[in-house]
Amino acid sequence: MNSIAKTFEALLDNYFTTFHREHPADATYVGLRSGEGRLNPATLTALRRQHARRRSALEMLDTIAPSALSGEQNLDRLAFRARLHRECEDFEHGRHTLDPNGLDEVFELLLRELQRGESEPKRAAKNLRSLLKESRRYLGQAAKRIDRPERVWRNIMDATFKASGSFFDALTAFLQVNGEQPEDASLISLAKRACVNYRKSVMAKRVAKPGSFAIGKKRLQRRIRDELGLDYTLGQVEAVALAEIDRIGELLKKASSKLGKNKSVEQIVAAARDSWKPGGDLLSVYRKTNREIVRRFKEAKAMSFPKGDSLAITLVPDFMTHIIPMAAYSPPGPFDKRQRGTFWVNDLGLKKKTDAEKLAEQQQHFGLELTCAHEAYPGHHLQFIFANAHPRKWRRVFNEHAIFYEGWTLWCEQMCVDLEIIKSAELKLQQLHDALWRCHRILVDLRLQTGAYSHRQAVKHMQKHLGFTQARAKADVNWYTGSPAVPMSYWLGCLENARLYRKLVEGRGWPLRRFNDWLLSFGTLPQSWIEKYGLD
């Protein structure tokens, strides 16, 4: 390794070693035991210190010649640079003064320990008690840095607070059966009071001007270029979205006409949903379907499957039912010794009294074959398991590129249709309708972040073009406001996979397994970077 390459490796090691030492919660998220039971510093002084480190790292990165680095090092260079720029932009935009996400930060870490409690209850209970002690300090610091909260984000915070009662009930129950201690009741009470005080502080402040969540044209253009890896202008992104909306719309019309004359997609899928009988408890149906999806993809020789991983398909706890409509996936940390992912299933039918009510709730999960392929195998779970095994240590933490991890899951859904993994005509229709939804996401994401759409206009767009209820549209758009360039990444990522498929499978004759394994072998990075530095 030459001296320049060694300098680059030292930069990565020094930056992340220091970062995880001074940000224990982030260390815990990536699976390092050193930070367990502690929350990050949340003072403005600490945030400024970290911002200075980012700026310094960027300056040093600019002195390193890419030509002296290997292809793998250049991939890390691009990912490191993109991460530093995004975090600098968020700080300079003042997100830390606008986003009252303190409650979410605390609850997410507590939830991680509750998940750990399934296999390591003593370790989890110890960490939970420590985090409860820390919550008062953390929330007190976090409340002080909020200046004028962004209205949408304040509403999200308030919803989190209102749902916190069941969460604390779950914590109390867990500690009671895992070495209950005299101080537990006091710890819970103090943490609850800290949450009340945090909410009270945020709600007492004047809200920011409407649309303060928007990062603007310049920052969004940079993210499209440096995080999505696309050389598109904002106008070209919109043009791609409009073209895809037209293309998918035509495919939907053709597919619909074969299944029912004068019936809309929604009517056809609704009829199929109403006639679907799961034939057992929902959790068992998901587990059986997941096994069948894996079998069919293996039979199709579509990709390799990891060894030594573990996937828990389990019911959503009561305190999470308000945030997971039907199903979701939680990956293991990059450095967790046990690579165990969790596939959450929300069976609201369990709370219903009559068989008819139970069935109606279960039928909301119609299309779970696509859900399994998206969330579990060969979707998120398989992708993150491969990414977490990458031989380059810090590649594993560069896992925020949605153009790959969400593009991959939609690619998996597309393969379900192309390889006839699913045979239901109605499910193929649903896959197309979901694709149309992701195409409209590009437009809404783009227009929200550039200020062309207000929050209200974005909600109206989803209602008008996709038939969403106001509640569903609002929940979707709420998420978009805080994740610029992520919603558009879903379909743009799928298009990138399709582009490379045409080049390598159709053009060079690669087998499908070789293509998919090659895509998965680089971690969670934009496809264009993989093409540039990972293709012979």
C-alpha positions in Angstrom: 0.0 0.0 0.0 1.5 3.4 -1.0 1.8 6.3 1.4 -1.3 8.1 0.0 -3.4 5.1 0.5 -2.1 4.7 4.0 -3.0 8.3 4.7 -6.6 7.7 3.5 -6.9 4.6 5.7 -5.6 6.5 8.7 -8.1 9.3 8.0 -11.0 6.9 8.0 -9.8 5.1 11.2 -9.2 8.2 13.1 -12.4 9.9 12.2 -14.7 6.9 13.0 -12.8 5.8 16.1 -13.1 9.3 17.6 -16.7 9.6 16.4 -17.9 6.4 18.0 -16.0 7.1 21.2 -17.7 10.5 21.6 -21.1 9.4 20.3 -21.9 6.3 22.3 -25.4 5.9 20.9 -24.1 5.8 17.3 -21.6 3.2 18.5 -24.4 1.1 19.8 -26.4 1.4 16.6 -23.5 -0.1 14.6 -23.0 -2.9 17.1 -20.1 -1.8 19.1 -20.4 -2.6 22.8 -18.3 0.4 23.9 -21.3 2.8 23.8 -24.0 0.6 25.4 -26.3 2.2 28.0 -25.3 5.8 27.0 -26.8 8.6 24.9 -25.0 11.1 22.8 -24.1 14.6 24.0 -26.8 16.9 22.8 -25.4 20.4 23.6 -24.9 23.0 20.9 -21.2 23.0 21.9 -20.9 19.3 21.2 -22.6 19.7 17.9 -20.3 22.5 16.9 -17.3 20.5 17.9 -18.4 17.6 15.7 -19.1 20.0 12.8 -15.6 21.3 13.0 -14.3 17.7 12.8 -16.4 17.1 9.7 -15.0 20.3 8.0 -11.5 19.2 8.9 -12.0 15.7 7.5 -13.3 17.2 4.3 -10.3 19.5 4.0 -8.0 16.5 4.5 -9.9 14.4 2.1 -9.4 17.0 -0.6 -5.6 16.6 -0.3 -5.7 12.9 -1.2 -5.3 12.0 -4.8 -8.0 9.5 -6.0 -5.6 8.2 -8.6 -3.4 6.7 -5.8 -6.3 4.8 -4.3 -7.6 1.4 -5.1 -11.1 0.9 -6.5 -12.4 -0.2 -3.1 -10.8 2.8 -1.4 -12.3 5.1 -4.0 -15.7 3.7 -3.2 -15.1 4.5 0.5 -13.8 7.9 -0.4 -17.0 8.8 -2.3 -19.2 7.4 0.5 -17.2 9.3 3.2 -17.4 12.5 1.3 -21.1 12.3 0.7 -21.8 11.6 4.4 -19.6 14.5 5.6 -21.3 16.9 3.1 -24.8 15.8 4.1 -24.1 16.3 7.8 -22.4 19.6 7.2 -25.4 20.8 5.2 -27.9 19.7 7.9 -25.9 21.6 10.5 -25.5 24.7 8.4 -29.2 24.6 7.5 -30.0 24.6 11.2 -31.8 21.3 11.3 -30.7 20.8 14.9 -32.7 23.9 15.9 -35.7 22.9 13.8 -36.2 19.2 14.4 -37.5 18.2 17.9 -36.5 14.5 17.5 -35.2 14.0 21.0 -38.0 11.7 22.0 -37.5 9.5 18.9 -33.8 9.3 19.6 -34.3 8.1 23.1 -37.1 5.6 22.3 -35.2 4.2 19.3 -32.3 3.3 21.5 -34.6 1.9 24.2 -36.3 -0.2 21.6 -33.0 -1.6 20.4 -32.4 -2.9 23.9 -35.8 -4.4 24.2 -35.1 -6.3 21.0 -31.8 -7.4 22.5 -33.7 -8.6 25.5 -35.1 -11.6 23.5 -31.7 -13.3 23.5 -29.7 -11.4 26.2 -32.1 -10.2 28.8 -29.6 -9.4 31.6 -27.4 -7.3 29.2 -30.5 -5.5 27.9 -31.9 -4.8 31.4 -28.6 -3.2 32.5 -28.5 -1.0 29.4 -32.1 0.0 29.7 -31.6 1.2 33.3 -28.6 3.2 32.3 -30.4 4.8 29.3 -33.4 5.7 31.5 -30.9 7.5 33.9 -29.3 9.3 30.9 -32.6 10.4 29.3 -33.1 13.3 31.7 -29.7 14.8 30.8 -30.1 14.1 27.1 -33.6 15.5 26.7 -32.8 18.6 28.8 -29.9 19.4 26.5 -31.8 18.6 23.3 -34.7 20.9 24.3 -32.4 23.9 24.8 -31.1 23.7 21.2 -34.5 23.8 19.6 -35.1 27.4 18.5 -38.3 27.5 16.4 -39.5 24.0 15.7 -40.7 23.1 12.2 -44.4 22.5 12.3 -44.6 19.1 10.7 -41.8 17.8 12.8 -43.3 19.2 16.0 -46.5 17.3 15.2 -44.5 14.1 14.7 -42.9 14.7 18.1 -46.3 15.2 19.7 -47.6 12.0 18.2 -44.6 10.1 19.6 -45.2 11.6 23.0 -48.8 10.6 23.0 -47.9 7.0 22.2 -45.2 6.9 24.9 -47.4 5.5 27.6 -47.6 2.0 26.1 -43.8 2.1 25.5 -43.1 2.8 29.2 -45.5 0.1 30.2 -43.4 -2.4 28.0 -40.2 -1.2 29.7 -41.7 -1.6 33.1 -42.9 -5.1 32.3 -39.5 -6.1 30.9 -37.6 -4.9 33.9 -40.0 -6.6 36.3 -39.2 -10.0 34.9 -35.5 -9.4 34.4 -34.0 -8.8 37.8 -36.4 -6.1 39.1 -34.6 -3.5 41.2 -36.0 -1.0 43.8 -34.9 1.9 41.7 -36.8 0.8 38.6 -40.0 2.7 39.4 -38.1 5.9 40.1 -36.1 5.6 36.8 -39.3 5.1 34.8 -41.0 8.1 36.6 -38.0 10.4 36.0 -37.8 9.4 32.3 -41.5 10.1 31.9 -41.1 13.5 33.5 -38.2 14.2 31.2 -40.4 13.5 28.2 -43.2 15.7 29.6 -40.7 18.6 30.1 -39.2 18.1 26.6 -42.6 18.3 25.0 -43.6 21.2 27.1 -40.5 23.1 26.1 -40.9 22.4 22.4 -44.6 23.2 22.3 -44.1 26.5 24.1 -41.9 27.8 21.3 -43.0 29.6 18.1 -43.0 27.4 15.1 -40.7 28.1 12.1 -42.0 29.5 8.9 -43.9 27.0 6.7 -41.7 24.8 4.6 -38.6 25.2 6.7 -37.9 21.6 6.2 -37.0 22.2 2.6 -33.3 22.0 1.9 -33.5 24.0 -1.4 -32.4 23.5 -5.0 -28.7 23.7 -4.5 -28.5 21.2 -1.7 -30.9 18.8 -3.3 -28.9 18.9 -6.6 -25.8 18.0 -4.7 -27.4 15.1 -2.9 -28.7 13.7 -6.2 -25.2 13.9 -7.6 -23.1 12.9 -4.6 -25.4 10.5 -2.7 -27.5 9.0 -5.4 -24.6 9.0 -7.8 -26.7 10.4 -10.7 -25.6 13.1 -13.1 -29.2 14.3 -13.5 -30.2 18.0 -13.1 -33.3 18.7 -11.1 -35.2 19.2 -14.3 -34.1 15.9 -15.7 -35.1 14.1 -12.5 -38.6 15.5 -12.9 -38.6 14.5 -16.6 -37.7 10.9 -15.6 -40.5 10.8 -13.1 -43.1 12.1 -15.6 -41.9 9.6 -18.3 -42.1 6.7 -15.8 -45.5 7.7 -14.6 -46.7 7.6 -18.2 -45.0 4.3 -18.9 -46.2 2.5 -15.7 -49.6 4.0 -16.2 -49.9 2.4 -19.6 -48.8 -0.9 -18.2 -51.4 -0.6 -15.5 -54.2 0.1 -18.1 -53.3 -3.0 -20.1 -53.1 -5.2 -17.0 -56.3 -3.9 -15.7 -58.2 -4.4 -18.9 -57.4 -8.1 -18.8 -58.8 -8.5 -15.3 -61.9 -6.5 -15.4 -63.6 -4.2 -17.9 -64.5 -0.7 -16.6 -62.9 -1.5 -13.2 -60.1 0.6 -11.6 -56.9 -1.0 -10.3 -58.1 -0.2 -6.8 -61.4 -2.0 -7.4 -59.7 -5.1 -8.9 -57.1 -5.4 -6.0 -59.8 -4.7 -3.4 -62.0 -7.5 -4.8 -59.0 -9.9 -4.7 -58.2 -8.7 -1.1 -61.8 -9.3 0.1 -61.8 -12.8 -1.3 -58.4 -13.7 0.1 -58.5 -16.1 3.1 -55.1 -16.4 4.8 -56.0 -19.8 6.2 -54.3 -19.6 9.6 -52.9 -17.0 12.0 -51.1 -14.2 10.2 -47.7 -14.8 11.7 -47.7 -18.4 10.5 -48.8 -17.2 7.1 -45.9 -14.8 6.9 -43.4 -17.4 8.0 -44.7 -20.0 5.5 -44.7 -17.4 2.7 -41.2 -16.3 3.5 -39.9 -19.9 3.2 -41.7 -20.3 -0.1 -40.3 -17.1 -1.5 -36.8 -18.2 -0.6 -37.4 -21.6 -2.2 -38.5 -20.1 -5.4 -35.7 -17.6 -5.7 -33.2 -20.4 -5.0 -34.9 -22.6 -7.6 -34.6 -19.7 -10.1 -30.9 -19.4 -9.3 -31.4 -15.6 -9.0 -28.8 -14.9 -6.3 -26.7 -16.5 -3.6 -28.1 -16.7 0.0 -26.0 -15.9 3.1 -25.0 -18.5 5.7 -25.0 -17.9 9.4 -27.7 -15.2 9.4 -30.9 -15.2 11.4 -34.3 -13.7 10.7 -36.9 -13.4 13.4 -40.5 -13.0 12.0 -42.4 -11.7 14.9 -45.4 -9.7 16.0 -45.1 -6.0 16.5 -45.3 -5.1 20.3 -48.3 -3.1 21.4 -46.2 0.1 21.8 -45.1 -0.1 18.2 -48.4 -0.7 16.5 -49.0 3.0 15.8 -45.8 3.3 13.7 -45.9 0.1 11.7 -49.0 -0.1 9.6 -48.5 -3.7 8.4 -44.9 -4.9 8.3 -41.4 -3.6 8.6 -37.8 -4.7 8.9 -35.0 -3.9 11.5 -31.5 -4.9 10.4 -28.7 -6.0 12.8 -25.9 -3.5 13.4 -22.9 -3.7 11.0 -20.6 -5.0 13.8 -23.2 -7.1 15.7 -21.7 -10.6 16.3 -25.1 -12.1 15.8 -26.5 -11.1 12.4 -30.1 -11.3 13.4 -32.7 -9.2 11.6 -36.3 -8.7 12.7 -39.3 -8.8 10.4 -42.2 -7.1 12.2 -45.7 -8.2 11.5 -48.6 -6.0 12.8 -51.7 -8.2 13.2 -54.3 -5.8 14.4 -56.9 -8.6 14.0 -55.7 -10.0 17.3 -57.5 -7.2 19.1 -60.8 -7.8 17.3 -63.6 -9.8 18.8 -65.5 -11.4 16.0 -64.1 -13.7 13.3 -65.3 -11.3 10.6 -63.4 -8.4 12.1 -60.3 -10.5 12.5 -60.4 -11.6 8.9 -61.0 -8.0 7.7 -57.8 -6.9 9.4 -55.8 -9.9 8.1 -57.0 -9.2 4.6 -55.2 -5.8 4.8 -52.0 -7.9 4.4 -53.1 -9.1 0.9 -50.0 -9.1 -1.2 -47.7 -10.3 1.6 -45.6 -12.2 -1.0 -44.3 -8.9 -2.3 -43.9 -7.7 1.3 -41.7 -10.7 2.2 -39.6 -10.3 -0.9 -39.2 -6.6 -0.1 -38.5 -6.7 3.6 -36.8 -10.1 4.1 -35.5 -12.4 1.3 -34.1 -11.4 -1.1 -34.8 -7.8 0.0 -33.6 -5.7 2.9 -32.5 -8.6 5.2 -30.4 -10.4 2.6 -28.9 -7.1 1.3 -27.9 -5.8 4.7 -26.5 -9.2 5.8 -24.2 -9.1 2.8 -23.3 -5.5 3.4 -22.5 -6.2 7.1 -20.0 -8.8 6.1 -18.0 -6.6 3.8 -14.2 -7.1 4.4 -13.6 -3.3 4.5 -14.5 -2.3 8.1 -15.9 1.2 7.5 -17.7 0.2 4.3 -20.3 -1.4 6.6 -21.2 2.0 8.2 -21.8 3.6 4.8 -25.3 2.2 4.8 -27.4 5.3 4.2 -27.6 5.2 0.4 -31.3 4.5 -0.3 -30.8 4.4 -4.0 -29.2 1.1 -3.4 -31.0 -0.4 -0.5 -34.5 0.7 -1.6 -33.7 0.3 -5.3 -32.7 -3.3 -4.5 -36.0 -4.1 -2.8 -38.0 -2.8 -5.7 -35.7 -4.8 -8.0 -36.6 -7.8 -5.9 -40.3 -7.1 -6.4 -39.8 -6.7 -10.1 -38.0 -10.1 -10.2 -41.0 -11.6 -8.4 -43.0 -10.8 -11.5 -40.4 -11.4 -14.2 -39.3 -14.8 -12.8 -42.9 -15.7 -11.9 -42.1 -16.1 -8.3 -45.6 -14.8 -7.8 -48.3 -16.1 -10.1 -51.4 -14.1 -9.1 -52.5 -11.6 -11.8 -53.9 -9.3 -9.1 -50.5 -9.3 -7.2 -48.8 -8.4 -10.5 -51.2 -5.5 -10.8 -50.5 -4.4 -7.3 -46.8 -4.5 -8.0 -47.4 -2.1 -10.9 -49.6 0.2 -8.8 -46.9 0.3 -6.1 -44.4 1.1 -8.8 -46.6 4.1 -9.8 -46.6 5.2 -6.2 -42.8 5.2 -6.1 -42.7 7.2 -9.4 -44.9 9.9 -7.9 -42.7 9.9 -4.9 -39.9 11.3 -7.1 -42.1 14.3 -8.0 -43.3 14.9 -4.5 -39.9 14.6 -2.9 -38.4 17.0 -5.6 -41.1 19.6 -5.3 -41.2 19.5 -1.5 -37.5 20.0 -1.0 -37.3 22.8 -3.6 -40.3 24.7 -2.2 -42.4 24.1 -5.3 -44.9 22.2 -3.1 -46.2 23.0 0.4 -46.9 20.2 2.7 -50.6 20.6 1.9 -50.0 20.5 -1.8 -47.9 17.3 -1.5 -50.7 15.6 0.5 -53.2 16.6 -2.2 -51.0 15.2 -4.9 -50.9 11.8 -3.3 -54.7 11.8 -2.8 -55.4 12.9 -6.4 -52.9 10.7 -8.3 -52.8 7.6 -6.1 -56.2 7.5 -4.4 -54.6 7.7 -0.9 -56.8 8.7 2.0 -55.8 12.0 3.6 -54.4 10.1 6.7 -52.2 7.8 4.6 -51.0 10.7 2.3 -50.2 12.8 5.3 -48.2 10.0 7.0 -46.2 9.5 3.7 -45.5 13.2 3.2 -44.5 13.7 6.8 -41.7 11.2 6.3 -40.6 12.9 3.0 -40.1 16.2 4.7 -37.3 14.8 6.9 -35.6 12.6 4.4 -34.7 14.7 1.3 -33.7 12.6 -1.8 -34.6 9.3 0.0 -38.2 8.9 -1.3 -37.1 9.5 -4.9 -34.4 6.9 -4.5 -36.8 4.0 -4.5 -37.7 4.0 -8.2 -34.5 5.8 -9.4 -32.6 2.9 -7.8 -34.7 0.3 -9.4 -34.1 2.0 -12.8 -30.4 1.9 -12.1 -30.5 -1.8 -11.5 -32.5 -2.3 -14.7 -29.9 -0.2 -16.6 -27.1 -2.3 -15.4 -29.1 -5.5 -16.0 -29.4 -4.5 -19.7 -25.7 -3.8 -19.8 -24.4 -6.9 -18.1 -27.0 -9.6 -18.4 -28.5 -8.8 -21.8 -25.3 -7.1 -23.2 -22.5 -9.3 -21.8 -24.4 -12.5 -21.1 -23.9 -12.6 -17.4 -26.1 -15.1 -15.6 -28.7 -13.5 -13.3 -27.0 -14.9 -10.2 -23.7 -13.4 -11.1 -25.3 -10.0 -11.7 -27.2 -9.9 -8.4 -24.2 -11.3 -6.4 -22.0 -8.7 -8.0 -24.4 -5.9 -7.0 -24.6 -7.1 -3.4 -20.9 -7.5 -3.0 -20.0 -3.8 -2.6 -22.2 -2.9 0.4 -24.8 -0.2 0.2 -23.5 2.2 -2.4 -24.9 3.9 -5.5 -25.0 1.7 -8.5 -23.0 4.2 -10.7 -20.1 4.1 -8.2 -20.1 0.3 -8.3 -20.1 0.4 -12.1 -17.2 2.8 -12.2 -14.9 1.2 -9.6 -16.1 -2.3 -9.4 -16.5 -3.4 -13.0 -13.6 -4.9 -14.9 
